Amino acid sequence: MSISQSLSLLAAGDWDGAHRAVQDDPSPEAAWVHAHLHRVEGDLGNARYWYARAGRPEATGSLAEERAEIARALANPA
């Protein structure tokens, strides 16, 4: 399962499936999605850990804004 599929699963309301999709992926991109998922869940302490693993600052905007930013980054990797 891919990182992008994780976002699709989340959009469909399948948080557990989205979490499984990134759980064992060691990439910074997966860590970013993982952080977002824990933010969605309301577990901000866990989200902070994953933002650090991703090398990204903790998100402060809306969940929808962050999800769109992640999708853009995944579609246009550096």
N, CA, C and O atoms as CSV, one atom per row, in Angstrom:
chain,resi,resn,atom,element,x,y,z
A,1,MET,N,N,0.855,-1.172,0.000
A,1,MET,CA,C,0.000,0.000,0.000
A,1,MET,C,C,0.901,1.235,0.000
A,1,MET,O,O,1.951,1.246,0.643
A,2,SER,N,N,0.486,2.267,-0.720
A,2,SER,CA,C,1.323,3.457,-0.852
A,2,SER,C,C,0.903,4.564,0.122
A,2,SER,O,O,-0.172,4.528,0.720
A,3,ILE,N,N,1.779,5.527,0.250
A,3,ILE,CA,C,1.500,6.679,1.099
A,3,ILE,C,C,0.278,7.420,0.571
A,3,ILE,O,O,-0.577,7.838,1.352
A,4,SER,N,N,0.188,7.584,-0.737
A,4,SER,CA,C,-0.968,8.271,-1.329
A,4,SER,C,C,-2.272,7.538,-1.019
A,4,SER,O,O,-3.307,8.169,-0.805
A,5,GLN,N,N,-2.222,6.228,-0.997
A,5,GLN,CA,C,-3.415,5.459,-0.657
A,5,GLN,C,C,-3.850,5.745,0.770
A,5,GLN,O,O,-5.039,5.697,1.086
A,6,SER,N,N,-2.898,6.039,1.619
A,6,SER,CA,C,-3.224,6.383,2.995
A,6,SER,C,C,-4.138,7.599,3.039
A,6,SER,O,O,-5.112,7.620,3.793
A,7,LEU,N,N,-3.829,8.612,2.236
A,7,LEU,CA,C,-4.678,9.808,2.204
A,7,LEU,C,C,-6.063,9.487,1.662
A,7,LEU,O,O,-7.058,10.039,2.132
A,8,SER,N,N,-6.133,8.607,0.686
A,8,SER,CA,C,-7.434,8.203,0.138
A,8,SER,C,C,-8.252,7.455,1.184
A,8,SER,O,O,-9.456,7.676,1.315
A,9,LEU,N,N,-7.600,6.579,1.918
A,9,LEU,CA,C,-8.292,5.846,2.981
A,9,LEU,C,C,-8.803,6.802,4.054
A,9,LEU,O,O,-9.924,6.654,4.540
A,10,LEU,N,N,-7.987,7.774,4.419
A,10,LEU,CA,C,-8.408,8.763,5.408
A,10,LEU,C,C,-9.616,9.539,4.906
A,10,LEU,O,O,-10.569,9.759,5.653
A,11,ALA,N,N,-9.580,9.951,3.652
A,11,ALA,CA,C,-10.707,10.698,3.067
A,11,ALA,C,C,-11.981,9.862,3.071
A,11,ALA,O,O,-13.083,10.402,3.165
A,12,ALA,N,N,-11.827,8.537,2.968
A,12,ALA,CA,C,-12.985,7.635,2.978
A,12,ALA,C,C,-13.439,7.290,4.395
A,12,ALA,O,O,-14.402,6.546,4.582
A,13,GLY,N,N,-12.734,7.840,5.395
A,13,GLY,CA,C,-13.122,7.595,6.777
A,13,GLY,C,C,-12.468,6.383,7.409
A,13,GLY,O,O,-12.862,5.962,8.497
A,14,ASP,N,N,-11.468,5.813,6.739
A,14,ASP,CA,C,-10.795,4.628,7.255
A,14,ASP,C,C,-9.462,5.030,7.893
A,14,ASP,O,O,-8.402,4.833,7.299
A,15,TRP,N,N,-9.522,5.596,9.108
A,15,TRP,CA,C,-8.313,6.034,9.800
A,15,TRP,C,C,-7.391,4.849,10.049
A,15,TRP,O,O,-6.182,4.960,9.844
A,16,ASP,N,N,-7.937,3.714,10.488
A,16,ASP,CA,C,-7.107,2.543,10.776
A,16,ASP,C,C,-6.364,2.057,9.530
A,16,ASP,O,O,-5.178,1.736,9.594
A,17,GLY,N,N,-7.056,2.008,8.416
A,17,GLY,CA,C,-6.411,1.594,7.168
A,17,GLY,C,C,-5.336,2.577,6.743
A,17,GLY,O,O,-4.268,2.178,6.278
A,18,ALA,N,N,-5.615,3.854,6.901
A,18,ALA,CA,C,-4.633,4.884,6.566
A,18,ALA,C,C,-3.403,4.744,7.450
A,18,ALA,O,O,-2.273,4.897,6.985
A,19,HIS,N,N,-3.624,4.458,8.711
A,19,HIS,CA,C,-2.515,4.300,9.651
A,19,HIS,C,C,-1.682,3.067,9.295
A,19,HIS,O,O,-0.452,3.118,9.327
A,20,ARG,N,N,-2.338,1.980,8.963
A,20,ARG,CA,C,-1.618,0.756,8.561
A,20,ARG,C,C,-0.753,1.006,7.323
A,20,ARG,O,O,0.329,0.434,7.188
A,21,ALA,N,N,-1.236,1.861,6.424
A,21,ALA,CA,C,-0.527,2.113,5.169
A,21,ALA,C,C,0.816,2.804,5.395
A,21,ALA,O,O,1.724,2.653,4.579
A,22,VAL,N,N,0.960,3.551,6.474
A,22,VAL,CA,C,2.215,4.273,6.717
A,22,VAL,C,C,2.996,3.738,7.912
A,22,VAL,O,O,4.141,4.134,8.126
A,23,GLN,N,N,2.408,2.865,8.673
A,23,GLN,CA,C,2.977,2.381,9.937
A,23,GLN,C,C,4.422,1.910,9.813
A,23,GLN,O,O,5.256,2.273,10.642
A,24,ASP,N,N,4.727,1.127,8.819
A,24,ASP,CA,C,6.049,0.505,8.717
A,24,ASP,C,C,6.937,1.121,7.638
A,24,ASP,O,O,8.013,0.600,7.343
A,25,ASP,N,N,6.489,2.223,7.052
A,25,ASP,CA,C,7.272,2.897,6.014
A,25,ASP,C,C,8.235,3.869,6.698
A,25,ASP,O,O,7.782,4.770,7.404
A,26,PRO,N,N,9.543,3.716,6.511
A,26,PRO,CA,C,10.512,4.561,7.207
A,26,PRO,C,C,10.779,5.916,6.551
A,26,PRO,O,O,11.596,6.689,7.050
A,27,SER,N,N,10.108,6.212,5.451
A,27,SER,CA,C,10.402,7.458,4.729
A,27,SER,C,C,9.893,8.691,5.475
A,27,SER,O,O,8.948,8.601,6.259
A,28,PRO,N,N,10.523,9.842,5.230
A,28,PRO,CA,C,10.045,11.086,5.838
A,28,PRO,C,C,8.618,11.439,5.403
A,28,PRO,O,O,7.852,12.020,6.172
A,29,GLU,N,N,8.276,11.086,4.173
A,29,GLU,CA,C,6.926,11.373,3.683
A,29,GLU,C,C,5.885,10.585,4.471
A,29,GLU,O,O,4.841,11.118,4.848
A,30,ALA,N,N,6.179,9.318,4.714
A,30,ALA,CA,C,5.255,8.502,5.507
A,30,ALA,C,C,5.168,9.022,6.938
A,30,ALA,O,O,4.097,9.001,7.544
A,31,ALA,N,N,6.290,9.488,7.477
A,31,ALA,CA,C,6.273,10.056,8.829
A,31,ALA,C,C,5.394,11.302,8.877
A,31,ALA,O,O,4.703,11.535,9.869
A,32,TRP,N,N,5.413,12.098,7.819
A,32,TRP,CA,C,4.571,13.296,7.760
A,32,TRP,C,C,3.096,12.899,7.758
A,32,TRP,O,O,2.294,13.460,8.504
A,33,VAL,N,N,2.748,11.930,6.915
A,33,VAL,CA,C,1.360,11.459,6.891
A,33,VAL,C,C,0.994,10.866,8.246
A,33,VAL,O,O,-0.114,11.076,8.740
A,34,HIS,N,N,1.915,10.132,8.842
A,34,HIS,CA,C,1.689,9.527,10.148
A,34,HIS,C,C,1.402,10.627,11.188
A,34,HIS,O,O,0.488,10.496,12.002
A,35,ALA,N,N,2.188,11.702,11.149
A,35,ALA,CA,C,1.962,12.833,12.056
A,35,ALA,C,C,0.570,13.408,11.845
A,35,ALA,O,O,-0.149,13.684,12.805
A,36,HIS,N,N,0.196,13.585,10.587
A,36,HIS,CA,C,-1.125,14.139,10.263
A,36,HIS,C,C,-2.233,13.240,10.820
A,36,HIS,O,O,-3.219,13.721,11.377
A,37,LEU,N,N,-2.051,11.941,10.659
A,37,LEU,CA,C,-3.070,11.014,11.148
A,37,LEU,C,C,-3.257,11.133,12.661
A,37,LEU,O,O,-4.384,11.102,13.154
A,38,HIS,N,N,-2.161,11.266,13.387
A,38,HIS,CA,C,-2.282,11.402,14.835
A,38,HIS,C,C,-2.853,12.770,15.212
A,38,HIS,O,O,-3.507,12.912,16.245
A,39,ARG,N,N,-2.605,13.757,14.384
A,39,ARG,CA,C,-3.245,15.062,14.602
A,39,ARG,C,C,-4.755,14.942,14.396
A,39,ARG,O,O,-5.533,15.487,15.179
A,40,VAL,N,N,-5.166,14.239,13.361
A,40,VAL,CA,C,-6.593,13.993,13.105
A,40,VAL,C,C,-7.208,13.297,14.311
A,40,VAL,O,O,-8.319,13.620,14.730
A,41,GLU,N,N,-6.480,12.348,14.855
A,41,GLU,CA,C,-6.944,11.561,15.992
A,41,GLU,C,C,-7.021,12.396,17.274
A,41,GLU,O,O,-7.733,12.044,18.214
A,42,GLY,N,N,-6.284,13.494,17.295
A,42,GLY,CA,C,-6.243,14.322,18.498
A,42,GLY,C,C,-5.107,13.974,19.434
A,42,GLY,O,O,-5.036,14.501,20.544
A,43,ASP,N,N,-4.209,13.088,19.001
A,43,ASP,CA,C,-3.061,12.674,19.802
A,43,ASP,C,C,-1.865,13.544,19.415
A,43,ASP,O,O,-0.994,13.122,18.655
A,44,LEU,N,N,-1.840,14.769,19.953
A,44,LEU,CA,C,-0.842,15.743,19.525
A,44,LEU,C,C,0.569,15.377,19.973
A,44,LEU,O,O,1.532,15.694,19.275
A,45,GLY,N,N,0.712,14.721,21.112
A,45,GLY,CA,C,2.034,14.287,21.544
A,45,GLY,C,C,2.644,13.304,20.558
A,45,GLY,O,O,3.817,13.425,20.203
A,46,ASN,N,N,1.862,12.342,20.116
A,46,ASN,CA,C,2.324,11.371,19.134
A,46,ASN,C,C,2.571,12.061,17.795
A,46,ASN,O,O,3.540,11.746,17.104
A,47,ALA,N,N,1.704,12.997,17.428
A,47,ALA,CA,C,1.892,13.744,16.183
A,47,ALA,C,C,3.224,14.478,16.206
A,47,ALA,O,O,3.948,14.471,15.210
A,48,ARG,N,N,3.566,15.120,17.342
A,48,ARG,CA,C,4.854,15.840,17.444
A,48,ARG,C,C,6.039,14.906,17.178
A,48,ARG,O,O,6.989,15.271,16.485
A,49,TYR,N,N,5.967,13.714,17.731
A,49,TYR,CA,C,7.029,12.727,17.496
A,49,TYR,C,C,7.193,12.474,15.998
A,49,TYR,O,O,8.314,12.461,15.490
A,50,TRP,N,N,6.089,12.273,15.295
A,50,TRP,CA,C,6.158,11.949,13.870
A,50,TRP,C,C,6.552,13.152,13.026
A,50,TRP,O,O,7.214,12.986,12.002
A,51,TYR,N,N,6.164,14.354,13.426
A,51,TYR,CA,C,6.650,15.549,12.712
A,51,TYR,C,C,8.168,15.616,12.820
A,51,TYR,O,O,8.849,15.919,11.840
A,52,ALA,N,N,8.701,15.335,14.007
A,52,ALA,CA,C,10.155,15.340,14.192
A,52,ALA,C,C,10.807,14.284,13.307
A,52,ALA,O,O,11.838,14.547,12.689
A,53,ARG,N,N,10.217,13.091,13.240
A,53,ARG,CA,C,10.753,12.021,12.374
A,53,ARG,C,C,10.712,12.430,10.905
A,53,ARG,O,O,11.577,12.037,10.121
A,54,ALA,N,N,9.707,13.218,10.537
A,54,ALA,CA,C,9.567,13.680,9.154
A,54,ALA,C,C,10.485,14.854,8.845
A,54,ALA,O,O,10.689,15.198,7.681
A,55,GLY,N,N,11.045,15.474,9.896
A,55,GLY,CA,C,11.869,16.663,9.682
A,55,GLY,C,C,11.037,17.872,9.304
A,55,GLY,O,O,11.485,18.745,8.560
A,56,ARG,N,N,9.813,17.912,9.827
A,56,ARG,CA,C,8.872,18.986,9.493
A,56,ARG,C,C,8.404,19.685,10.754
A,56,ARG,O,O,8.331,19.082,11.824
A,57,PRO,N,N,8.088,20.966,10.616
A,57,PRO,CA,C,7.517,21.657,11.778
A,57,PRO,C,C,6.103,21.147,12.047
A,57,PRO,O,O,5.414,20.678,11.141
A,58,GLU,N,N,5.696,21.246,13.277
A,58,GLU,CA,C,4.336,20.847,13.639
A,58,GLU,C,C,3.341,21.738,12.909
A,58,GLU,O,O,3.473,22.962,12.926
A,59,ALA,N,N,2.357,21.138,12.276
A,59,ALA,CA,C,1.349,21.895,11.527
A,59,ALA,C,C,0.475,22.701,12.472
A,59,ALA,O,O,0.134,22.250,13.565
A,60,THR,N,N,0.118,23.901,12.031
A,60,THR,CA,C,-0.747,24.758,12.837
A,60,THR,C,C,-2.017,25.160,12.095
A,60,THR,O,O,-2.946,25.691,12.702
A,61,GLY,N,N,-2.064,24.911,10.789
A,61,GLY,CA,C,-3.253,25.241,10.007
A,61,GLY,C,C,-4.320,24.174,10.177
A,61,GLY,O,O,-4.217,23.291,11.028
A,62,SER,N,N,-5.327,24.278,9.361
A,62,SER,CA,C,-6.415,23.304,9.435
A,62,SER,C,C,-5.945,21.940,8.924
A,62,SER,O,O,-4.956,21.830,8.201
A,63,LEU,N,N,-6.676,20.926,9.319
A,63,LEU,CA,C,-6.372,19.575,8.849
A,63,LEU,C,C,-6.495,19.491,7.328
A,63,LEU,O,O,-5.677,18.851,6.667
A,64,ALA,N,N,-7.514,20.137,6.785
A,64,ALA,CA,C,-7.720,20.107,5.333
A,64,ALA,C,C,-6.564,20.778,4.609
A,64,ALA,O,O,-6.128,20.299,3.563
A,65,GLU,N,N,-6.062,21.879,5.152
A,65,GLU,CA,C,-4.930,22.570,4.528
A,65,GLU,C,C,-3.685,21.687,4.540
A,65,GLU,O,O,-2.960,21.595,3.550
A,66,GLU,N,N,-3.457,21.049,5.668
A,66,GLU,CA,C,-2.283,20.189,5.748
A,66,GLU,C,C,-2.421,19.003,4.800
A,66,GLU,O,O,-1.463,18.641,4.116
A,67,ARG,N,N,-3.588,18.406,4.755
A,67,ARG,CA,C,-3.798,17.257,3.872
A,67,ARG,C,C,-3.555,17.656,2.420
A,67,ARG,O,O,-2.957,16.892,1.662
A,68,ALA,N,N,-4.011,18.839,2.026
A,68,ALA,CA,C,-3.779,19.321,0.661
A,68,ALA,C,C,-2.290,19.554,0.421
A,68,ALA,O,O,-1.783,19.250,-0.660
A,69,GLU,N,N,-1.589,20.086,1.413
A,69,GLU,CA,C,-0.144,20.305,1.286
A,69,GLU,C,C,0.593,18.977,1.124
A,69,GLU,O,O,1.506,18.865,0.306
A,70,ILE,N,N,0.199,17.984,1.896
A,70,ILE,CA,C,0.817,16.656,1.784
A,70,ILE,C,C,0.560,16.085,0.388
A,70,ILE,O,O,1.479,15.577,-0.255
A,71,ALA,N,N,-0.668,16.166,-0.072
A,71,ALA,CA,C,-1.014,15.632,-1.399
A,71,ALA,C,C,-0.192,16.313,-2.490
A,71,ALA,O,O,0.297,15.651,-3.406
A,72,ARG,N,N,-0.040,17.633,-2.394
A,72,ARG,CA,C,0.775,18.357,-3.383
A,72,ARG,C,C,2.217,17.891,-3.340
A,72,ARG,O,O,2.831,17.674,-4.385
A,73,ALA,N,N,2.762,17.736,-2.149
A,73,ALA,CA,C,4.154,17.306,-2.005
A,73,ALA,C,C,4.363,15.900,-2.551
A,73,ALA,O,O,5.387,15.621,-3.175
A,74,LEU,N,N,3.399,15.015,-2.321
A,74,LEU,CA,C,3.520,13.651,-2.820
A,74,LEU,C,C,3.405,13.601,-4.343
A,74,LEU,O,O,4.033,12.765,-4.992
A,75,ALA,N,N,2.598,14.502,-4.907
A,75,ALA,CA,C,2.419,14.534,-6.350
A,75,ALA,C,C,3.623,15.158,-7.066
A,75,ALA,O,O,3.879,14.870,-8.235
A,76,ASN,N,N,4.351,16.009,-6.354
A,76,ASN,CA,C,5.494,16.729,-6.929
A,76,ASN,C,C,6.716,16.573,-6.041
A,76,ASN,O,O,7.157,17.545,-5.428
A,77,PRO,N,N,7.271,15.369,-5.960
A,77,PRO,CA,C,8.426,15.165,-5.077
A,77,PRO,C,C,9.613,16.013,-5.529
A,77,PRO,O,O,9.808,16.253,-6.720
A,78,ALA,N,N,10.382,16.450,-4.572
A,78,ALA,CA,C,11.544,17.309,-4.878
A,78,ALA,C,C,12.656,16.537,-5.536
A,78,ALA,O,O,13.698,17.108,-5.858
